[in-house]
Amino acid sequence: MPNVPSRRTVLRTAAVAAALPLVGPLATGEAFASSPSPSPASGHGHGGHDGGLGANVLVFDPSMSDASIQAQLDAVFATQQSNQFGTERYALAFRPGTYHVDVNVGFYTHVLGLGSSPDDVVINGHVTVDAQWLQGNGTQNFWRAAENLSIVPPDGLERWAVAQAGGMRRAHIKGDMSLWPSPPGNQWSSGGYLADSVVDGQVQSGSQQQWLSRNDSFGSWTGSNWNMVFVGTEGAPAQSFPTPPMTTVDRTPSVREKPFLTIAHDGSYHVFVPALRHNSAGPSWTSGRAAGESVPLSRFHVAKPGDSARTINEALARGSHLLLTPGVYALSGPIQVNRPGTVVLGLGLATLQATHDNALIEVADIGGVSIAGVLLEAGSAASPVLLRVGHGRSRTSHAANPTVLFDVYARIGGAVAGGAAVSVQLDSNDVICDNLWLWRADHGLDNTVGWTVNPADTGFLVNGDRVIAYGLAVEHYQKYEVLWKGNHGRTYFFQNEHPYDVPTQSAWRHGSTNGYAAYKVADSVSDHQAWGLGSYCFFDLNADVYTDRAYEVPDTRGVVFTDLMTVCLNGPGGGGILHCINNSGNPVQNGFGTFDMTSYSNGVAG
């Protein structure tokens, strides 16, 4: 069990392990001002805006000078480094070739190679996420992405110090990889995700609190804090939770990789949609071209900010797929996906904002849909749901062609005040979720966060059967944060924090129960399994608030939770979590860094 020293609060609670340097406190609710947008020139020698992808997709070619590319990369980073709640969005796209540049990846920045293989685009330099904008605290490094690249760091070390919503996919790191911030400070990072990637050297977890690797290949791995989770990953450490806290699942039962943008020799764009894989280990692309379908961009409606839901839905009804170029889309109604196999792909953390208490995406009870790379935001007071797949319970099986959600993020408060009862609701069967962060904001711009300002009941509601979640982070919701009613569900990695801002115990009680479980499996469920779960409390109003349990499940032989933990991050007078799962497990309460680690099967925790 980690030895955790005491320390004061930062904007977002950073968990701590032994012997790591800390810095002073920051003011809760600090606003981050947006700086002016860069204006990269187009034309020869500069990032172009070809292909109709919009002004904020910068496309680089190896014939351009490295100096001109670097200047544009630096201009974007200068805008986005600390632009946590701004409206600027960027995609930085590299055509196949070799580049000698350093790419610092700030907020709402999506770095992508346009080759058919990660090795088609070689960055001789760093593709870096660090945390010097926040004095070395990486626990707020959200909303950014890198994919489909080969990275050759000149000093042999790639740094990717992210929190939630900062995934890297389909990458080849030709060296070592560090998952925590650099000095000075080099504090905490938390909740990172790496998929379908190769690291030739060693991965150094450093201060990462929880981490998920899925279908990766590593030379080696070193380090651990709370729970490191590996699914279908070659070179992963052996299962050893809780000492050290490694959770290792040898094979990934069923998954498709995220669709990605490519460019052909004739300059035309395509979106490659990878095929479904079963019982897999390792990346999809290391033994030759991955299986799947290449769809010409001419079959997509290429949306720009300002497009209405009606315009988008008319295009979808004509049979088009949807590419969302970078920006914020104010929508008064939902995007409606009614055709099997439809691809909805966002670039540059494309953000959909509900303006009239509406849903943002509604997918019919159909198969083969991909929803990828979108940030869903409650921009009005009371949306019932932000994203919904299916409409009511169904007997239809989609196991042969599941709908998959990739890098789908929800935000309630933070940038704008708003509310939504449920963020993601899955009524269809066989849905796969691959890297979700559903967040009721605990900090943000002025007047966007508060118990009654950004209300949200549940982040993740599952009614369908055989739903799989790889990388599920759900935080700060006011009732059950995850409510799972479907049978045969599977979760690989869960990260959670209870709401910080509970004003009183009486405001957070149902019946005789204090608080709400972070992860609730309904009493009607007979089969459910989960691996590698963490739930934390940080009640910051000094109101002596408790929740009776972090995980609540039926006492049924088919319900098995493997490697779960709770931790209290608030000091005396804040409160805590009284049990880990059901009525089992030790309390974590009234003392920063108190832990409980266990597993659970058939009513027995141990």
C-alpha positions in Angstrom: 0.0 0.0 0.0 1.4 3.4 -0.9 2.8 5.6 1.9 1.1 9.0 1.4 2.3 12.2 3.0 -0.2 15.0 4.0 -0.6 18.1 1.8 -3.0 20.8 1.0 -5.6 21.1 -1.7 -5.0 22.0 -5.3 -7.5 22.9 -8.0 -8.1 19.3 -8.8 -7.2 16.8 -6.2 -3.9 15.2 -7.0 -3.3 11.8 -5.4 0.2 11.2 -4.0 2.6 8.3 -3.4 5.8 8.2 -1.4 8.7 10.6 -1.8 7.5 12.8 -4.6 8.1 16.6 -4.5 5.1 18.8 -4.0 4.4 22.5 -4.6 2.1 25.0 -2.9 -1.7 25.2 -3.1 -3.6 26.9 -5.9 -6.9 28.8 -5.5 -10.0 26.7 -6.2 -12.1 27.9 -9.1 -9.2 29.8 -10.8 -10.2 30.9 -14.3 -7.9 30.4 -17.3 -8.1 33.2 -19.8 -7.9 32.5 -23.5 -5.1 34.1 -25.5 -5.6 35.2 -29.0 -5.7 32.5 -31.7 -2.7 32.0 -33.9 -3.0 32.9 -37.5 -0.9 30.4 -39.4 -0.3 31.4 -43.0 -1.4 29.1 -45.8 0.4 28.4 -49.0 3.8 27.1 -49.9 6.0 26.4 -46.9 3.2 26.7 -44.4 0.5 24.5 -43.0 -2.4 24.4 -45.5 -6.1 24.2 -45.1 -6.7 21.9 -48.0 -9.4 19.2 -48.4 -12.1 21.5 -47.0 -11.2 20.6 -43.5 -11.5 24.1 -42.1 -9.3 26.8 -40.8 -8.3 25.0 -37.7 -7.0 21.9 -39.3 -3.3 22.6 -40.1 -2.0 20.1 -42.7 1.8 19.8 -42.9 3.9 18.3 -45.7 7.5 17.1 -45.5 8.4 19.5 -48.4 7.7 22.4 -46.0 10.6 23.7 -44.0 10.9 22.4 -40.4 11.3 25.9 -39.2 8.0 27.1 -40.7 6.2 24.0 -39.3 7.8 24.6 -35.9 6.7 28.2 -35.8 3.1 27.2 -36.4 3.2 24.4 -33.8 4.6 26.9 -31.3 1.9 29.4 -32.1 -0.9 26.9 -31.5 0.7 25.8 -28.2 1.1 29.4 -27.0 -2.6 29.7 -27.4 -3.6 26.3 -26.0 -1.0 25.6 -23.2 -3.3 26.8 -20.4 -6.5 27.4 -22.3 -8.4 25.0 -20.2 -11.9 26.3 -20.8 -11.5 28.3 -24.1 -13.3 27.8 -27.3 -10.3 27.3 -29.7 -9.8 23.9 -31.2 -7.0 22.6 -33.4 -6.0 19.5 -35.4 -2.4 19.3 -36.4 -2.2 16.8 -39.3 1.1 15.4 -40.8 1.2 13.9 -44.3 3.4 10.8 -44.7 7.1 11.7 -44.4 9.8 12.6 -41.9 9.8 15.8 -39.8 12.3 17.3 -37.4 10.0 19.2 -35.0 8.9 19.2 -31.4 5.1 19.1 -30.9 3.9 20.4 -27.5 0.3 19.3 -27.1 -2.0 21.8 -25.3 -5.7 21.8 -24.6 -8.0 20.9 -27.4 -5.1 19.9 -29.7 -5.3 16.8 -31.8 -2.1 15.6 -33.4 -2.5 13.0 -36.1 -0.5 11.3 -38.8 -2.3 10.8 -42.1 -0.6 7.6 -43.1 -2.0 4.1 -43.2 0.6 2.9 -40.7 2.0 4.9 -37.7 5.4 4.4 -39.3 4.4 6.4 -42.3 4.7 9.7 -40.3 8.0 10.0 -38.4 8.5 12.8 -35.9 12.2 13.1 -35.1 11.5 15.1 -32.0 9.1 15.1 -29.1 5.3 14.9 -29.0 4.9 16.1 -25.4 2.4 16.7 -22.7 3.9 18.4 -19.7 2.5 20.4 -16.8 4.7 23.5 -16.3 1.6 25.7 -17.0 0.3 24.4 -13.6 3.6 24.2 -11.7 4.2 20.6 -12.5 0.7 19.3 -11.6 -0.5 17.2 -14.5 -3.9 16.2 -13.0 -5.6 18.9 -15.2 -4.0 17.9 -18.5 -7.4 17.1 -20.1 -8.8 17.2 -23.7 -6.0 16.5 -26.1 -4.9 13.6 -28.3 -2.2 12.1 -30.5 -2.5 9.2 -32.9 -1.1 7.4 -35.9 2.5 8.6 -35.5 6.0 7.3 -35.1 8.0 9.3 -32.5 11.8 9.3 -32.3 12.7 11.4 -29.3 16.3 12.7 -29.7 17.1 12.1 -26.0 15.4 8.8 -26.1 12.5 9.8 -23.8 8.9 10.6 -24.8 6.8 12.4 -22.1 3.0 12.1 -22.0 1.9 13.3 -18.6 -1.9 13.4 -19.0 -5.0 13.1 -16.9 -8.4 12.0 -18.3 -9.4 12.7 -21.9 -5.8 12.7 -23.0 -5.5 9.5 -24.9 -2.7 8.4 -27.3 -3.5 5.7 -29.9 -1.8 3.9 -32.7 1.6 5.3 -31.9 5.2 3.9 -32.2 7.5 5.3 -29.6 11.1 4.6 -30.6 12.6 5.0 -27.2 11.3 5.2 -23.6 8.1 6.8 -22.4 7.5 8.8 -19.2 3.9 9.2 -17.9 4.6 12.0 -15.4 5.6 15.7 -15.6 9.1 16.9 -15.8 10.9 19.0 -13.1 10.5 21.5 -11.7 7.5 20.3 -9.7 7.0 16.9 -11.4 3.9 16.3 -9.4 0.9 14.1 -10.4 -0.8 12.9 -13.5 -3.8 10.7 -13.4 -6.1 8.5 -15.5 -4.0 8.2 -18.7 -4.8 5.9 -21.6 -2.6 4.3 -24.3 -4.1 1.9 -26.9 -2.9 0.0 -30.0 0.6 1.3 -29.6 4.2 0.1 -29.4 6.9 1.4 -27.0 10.3 0.0 -28.0 11.9 0.9 -24.6 10.6 1.2 -21.1 7.4 2.8 -19.9 8.0 4.8 -16.7 4.7 5.3 -14.8 6.2 7.8 -12.3 3.3 9.6 -10.6 0.4 8.3 -12.7 -2.2 7.4 -10.1 -4.2 5.0 -12.4 -3.4 4.1 -15.9 -4.9 1.9 -18.7 -2.9 0.2 -21.5 -5.0 -1.7 -24.0 -3.6 -3.7 -26.9 -0.1 -2.2 -26.6 3.4 -3.7 -26.8 6.1 -2.6 -24.4 9.8 -3.4 -24.1 9.3 -3.2 -20.3 7.4 -1.3 -17.6 8.5 0.2 -14.3 6.5 1.9 -11.5 3.1 1.9 -9.9 0.9 3.9 -7.6 -2.7 3.1 -7.1 -3.7 0.7 -9.9 -2.0 0.1 -13.3 -4.3 -1.8 -15.6 -3.2 -3.8 -18.7 -5.6 -5.5 -21.1 -4.3 -7.4 -24.1 -0.8 -5.8 -23.7 2.4 -7.5 -24.6 5.3 -6.9 -22.2 2.9 -5.9 -19.4 3.9 -6.7 -15.8 2.4 -9.8 -14.2 -0.8 -9.7 -12.2 0.2 -8.7 -8.7 -2.5 -6.4 -7.1 -2.2 -5.0 -4.5 1.6 -5.3 -4.0 2.5 -3.8 -6.4 -1.0 -2.8 -7.7 -0.8 -4.3 -11.2 -4.0 -5.6 -12.8 -3.3 -7.6 -15.9 -5.8 -9.2 -18.3 -4.0 -11.2 -21.0 -6.6 -10.8 -23.8 -9.0 -8.2 -25.0 -12.3 -10.0 -25.5 -13.8 -7.8 -28.3 -12.8 -4.4 -29.7 -12.6 -2.3 -32.8 -9.9 0.4 -33.0 -10.9 4.0 -33.5 -11.4 5.2 -37.1 -8.7 7.6 -38.4 -8.1 10.0 -41.2 -5.6 9.1 -44.0 -4.5 10.7 -47.2 -3.9 8.8 -50.5 -1.2 9.3 -53.1 -3.5 11.4 -55.2 -4.1 13.8 -52.2 -7.7 12.5 -51.5 -8.7 12.0 -47.9 -10.2 8.7 -46.5 -11.3 7.5 -43.2 -10.1 4.0 -42.3 -12.5 2.0 -40.1 -10.7 -0.9 -38.5 -12.4 -4.3 -38.3 -13.6 -6.0 -35.1 -11.1 -8.2 -33.3 -11.8 -10.9 -30.8 -9.6 -12.3 -28.0 -6.7 -10.1 -29.1 -3.3 -9.1 -27.7 -0.9 -6.5 -29.0 -1.5 -3.7 -31.5 -3.6 -4.2 -34.7 -1.0 -2.9 -37.2 2.4 -4.6 -36.3 1.9 -7.6 -38.5 1.0 -5.8 -41.7 -1.9 -3.6 -42.7 -4.8 -3.8 -40.3 -8.1 -5.3 -41.4 -10.8 -2.8 -42.1 -12.5 -0.5 -44.6 -11.2 2.7 -46.2 -14.1 5.1 -46.7 -13.5 8.1 -49.1 -14.1 11.5 -47.5 -16.5 12.3 -50.3 -18.9 10.0 -48.5 -18.8 12.2 -45.4 -20.6 15.4 -44.6 -17.7 17.6 -43.5 -19.3 19.8 -40.8 -18.1 23.2 -39.7 -19.0 25.2 -36.5 -22.2 27.0 -37.3 -23.8 23.9 -38.9 -27.2 23.2 -37.3 -28.4 19.8 -36.2 -31.0 20.0 -39.0 -28.2 20.5 -41.6 -26.2 17.6 -40.2 -29.3 15.3 -39.9 -30.3 16.0 -43.5 -26.8 14.8 -44.6 -27.0 11.7 -42.4 -30.5 10.9 -43.8 -29.0 11.0 -47.4 -26.5 8.3 -46.3 -23.5 10.4 -45.5 -21.1 9.8 -42.7 -20.1 12.8 -40.5 -16.7 14.4 -40.0 -16.8 17.2 -37.3 -14.0 19.7 -37.9 -12.5 21.5 -34.9 -14.8 24.0 -33.1 -17.8 24.4 -30.8 -21.2 23.4 -32.3 -24.2 25.0 -30.6 -27.0 22.6 -31.2 -30.7 23.1 -30.3 -31.5 19.4 -31.2 -29.7 16.1 -31.3 -27.7 14.6 -34.2 -29.7 11.5 -35.2 -27.8 8.4 -36.4 -30.2 6.0 -37.9 -28.1 4.1 -40.5 -26.1 1.0 -39.5 -22.4 1.5 -40.0 -22.4 5.3 -39.8 -19.1 6.9 -38.7 -19.2 10.2 -36.7 -15.6 11.3 -36.3 -14.5 14.5 -34.5 -11.2 16.3 -35.2 -9.6 18.6 -32.7 -11.8 17.7 -29.8 -14.9 18.9 -31.7 -17.4 20.1 -29.1 -21.2 19.7 -29.2 -23.0 22.0 -26.9 -26.7 21.5 -26.0 -28.4 24.9 -26.0 -32.1 24.0 -25.5 -32.3 21.3 -22.9 -31.7 18.8 -25.7 -29.8 15.6 -26.3 -26.7 15.9 -28.5 -26.4 12.5 -30.2 -29.1 9.9 -30.5 -28.2 6.5 -32.1 -31.0 4.1 -33.1 -30.9 0.5 -32.0 -28.6 -0.4 -34.9 -25.1 -2.0 -35.3 -21.7 -0.9 -36.5 -21.9 2.8 -35.6 -18.7 4.6 -34.6 -18.9 7.7 -32.5 -15.3 9.0 -32.0 -13.5 12.1 -30.7 -16.2 14.3 -29.4 -16.8 16.4 -26.3 -20.4 16.7 -25.3 -21.3 19.7 -23.2 -24.4 20.7 -21.3 -25.0 24.3 -22.4 -28.5 24.7 -20.9 -30.1 23.9 -17.6 -31.7 20.5 -17.9 -30.9 18.1 -20.8 -32.3 14.7 -19.9 -29.4 12.9 -21.6 -26.5 14.0 -23.8 -25.8 10.8 -25.8 -28.1 7.8 -26.1 -27.7 4.6 -28.0 -31.0 2.8 -28.5 -34.4 3.7 -27.3 -35.6 1.4 -24.5 -34.7 -2.2 -23.8 -34.1 -4.4 -26.8 -33.8 -8.1 -27.6 -31.7 -7.4 -30.7 -28.1 -8.7 -30.6 -25.4 -6.6 -32.2 -22.5 -8.9 -31.1 -21.4 -9.4 -34.8 -21.3 -5.7 -35.5 -21.3 -3.6 -32.3 -21.6 0.1 -32.0 -18.5 1.6 -30.4 -17.8 4.9 -28.6 -14.2 6.1 -28.8 -12.8 9.0 -26.9 -16.2 10.3 -26.0 -16.2 12.9 -23.3 -19.0 14.7 -21.4 -18.7 18.0 -19.5 -21.3 19.4 -17.1 -20.2 22.9 -16.0 -16.6 24.3 -16.1 -16.8 26.2 -19.4 -20.5 27.1 -19.2 -23.2 26.6 -16.6 -25.6 23.8 -17.5 -27.1 20.5 -16.4 -27.9 17.1 -17.7 -29.6 14.2 -15.8 -27.6 11.5 -17.6 -24.5 12.0 -19.7 -24.3 8.7 -21.6 -27.2 6.2 -21.7 -26.8 2.8 -23.4 -30.1 1.0 -24.1 -28.8 -1.2 -27.0 -27.0 -4.4 -26.5 -23.3 -5.2 -27.3 -22.1 -1.6 -27.2 -18.4 -1.2 -26.7 -17.0 1.9 -25.0 -13.3 2.8 -25.5 -12.0 5.6 -23.3 -14.8 7.7 -21.8 -14.5 10.5 -19.4 -17.8 11.8 -18.1 -17.2 14.9 -15.9 -19.4 17.0 -13.7 -17.0 19.9 -13.3 -15.4 20.4 -9.9 -13.6 23.6 -11.1 -14.0 26.1 -14.0 -14.8 29.6 -15.0 -16.7 31.9 -12.7 -20.3 30.9 -12.1 -20.2 27.6 -13.9 -19.7 25.2 -10.9 -21.8 24.6 -7.8 -24.2 22.1 -6.3 -27.2 23.8 -7.9 -25.3 25.4 -10.8 -24.2 22.3 -12.8 -26.6 19.6 -11.6 -26.1 16.1 -13.0 -27.5 12.8 -11.6 -25.7 10.0 -13.4 -22.8 9.9 -15.8 -23.1 6.4 -17.3 -26.4 4.5 -17.4 -26.4 1.0 -19.0 -29.7 -0.8 -19.7 -28.4 -3.0 -22.5 -26.8 -6.4 -22.2 -23.2 -7.4 -23.0 -21.9 -3.9 -22.8 -18.1 -3.6 -22.5 -16.2 -0.5 -21.2 -12.4 -0.1 -21.6 -11.3 2.9 -19.7 -14.3 4.4 -17.9 -13.8 7.6 -15.8 -16.9 9.1 -14.3 -16.6 11.9 -11.7 -18.5 14.2 -9.4 -22.1 13.3 -10.3 -24.7 13.8 -7.6 -26.4 10.3 -7.5 -25.2 6.9 -8.8 -22.3 7.9 -11.0 -22.4 4.6 -12.9 -25.7 2.7 -12.8 -25.5 -0.7 -14.6 -28.9 -2.5 -15.2 -28.0 -4.7 -18.1 -26.6 -8.2 -17.8 -23.2 -9.6 -18.7 -21.5 -6.2 -18.5 -17.7 -5.9 -18.4 -15.5 -3.0 -17.3 -11.8 -2.8 -17.6 -10.5 0.1 -15.6 -12.7 2.6 -13.7 -11.7 5.9 -12.2 -13.9 8.0 -10.0 -14.1 10.9 -7.6 -17.3 11.5 -5.6 -18.7 15.1 -5.8 -16.5 17.5 -4.0 -19.2 20.1 -3.3 -21.8 18.2 -1.2 -23.1 21.0 1.1 -24.5 18.8 3.9 -25.1 15.1 4.6 -28.8 15.6 4.4 -28.4 16.9 0.9 -26.7 13.7 -0.1 -28.8 10.8 1.4 -31.4 8.5 -0.1 -33.6 6.6 2.4 -31.3 5.6 5.2 -28.2 5.4 3.0 -25.5 8.1 3.2 -24.5 9.3 -0.3 -24.5 7.2 -3.4 -22.3 4.5 -4.6 -19.9 5.5 -7.4 -20.6 2.2 -9.3 -24.0 0.6 -8.8 -24.9 -2.7 -10.3 -28.7 -3.2 -10.1 -30.1 -6.0 -7.9 -31.7 -7.6 -11.0 -28.3 -8.3 -12.6 -27.0 -11.9 -12.4 -23.7 -11.5 -14.3 -21.2 -8.6 -14.2 -17.4 -8.4 -14.0 -15.0 -5.5 -13.5 -11.3 -5.2 -13.2 -9.1 -2.4 -11.8 -11.3 0.1 -10.2 -10.5 3.2 -8.1 -12.9 5.6 -6.2 -11.8 8.6 -4.2 -13.5 11.1 -2.0 -12.5 14.7 -1.5 -15.3 16.5 0.3 -14.0 20.1 0.3 -16.6 22.0 2.3 -15.5 20.6 5.7 -19.1 19.4 6.1 -18.4 15.9 7.6 -20.0 14.1 4.6 -19.9 10.3 4.2 -21.0 7.8 1.6 -21.7 4.4 2.9 -19.9 2.6 0.1 -18.1 3.2 -3.2 -19.3 0.1 -5.0 -22.7 -1.5 -4.6 -23.5 -4.8 -6.2 -25.9 -7.8 -5.8 -24.6 -10.7 -3.7 -24.7 -13.1 -6.7 -22.1 -15.6 -7.9 -21.9 -14.1 -11.3 -20.9 -10.6 -10.0 -17.1 -10.4 -9.6 -15.0 -7.3 -9.0 -11.3 -7.8 -9.2 -8.7 -5.3 -7.8 -10.6 -2.3 -6.5 -9.6 0.5 -4.2 -10.9 3.5 -2.3 -8.9 6.4 -1.0 -9.8 9.5 1.1 -8.1 12.7 0.0 -9.8 15.2 2.4 -8.4 16.0 5.8 -10.2 15.8 9.2 -13.7 17.2 9.2 -14.3 16.4 5.6 -15.8 12.9 5.9 -15.1 9.8 3.9 -16.2 6.4 2.5 -17.3 3.9 5.1 -17.0 0.7 3.1 -15.3 -0.3 -0.2 -18.0 -2.6 -1.6 -21.4 -3.3 -0.1 -20.7 -3.6 3.6 -17.2 -4.9 3.2 -13.9 -3.1 3.3 -12.3 -0.7 5.8 -13.4 2.9 6.0 -11.3 5.7 4.5 -12.1 8.9 6.2 -10.9 12.2 7.8 -7.3 11.7 6.9 -5.6 12.5 3.6 -4.3 9.4 1.8 -6.1 6.6 3.7 -6.5 3.6 1.4 -8.5 0.4 1.2 -7.7 -2.2 -1.5 -9.6 -5.5 -2.1 -11.3 -7.8 -4.5 -14.9 -9.2 -4.3 -16.7 -12.3 -5.4 -20.0 -13.9 -4.2 -20.4 -11.7 -1.2 -16.8 -12.0 0.0 -14.2 -9.2 -0.2 -10.6 -10.1 0.4 
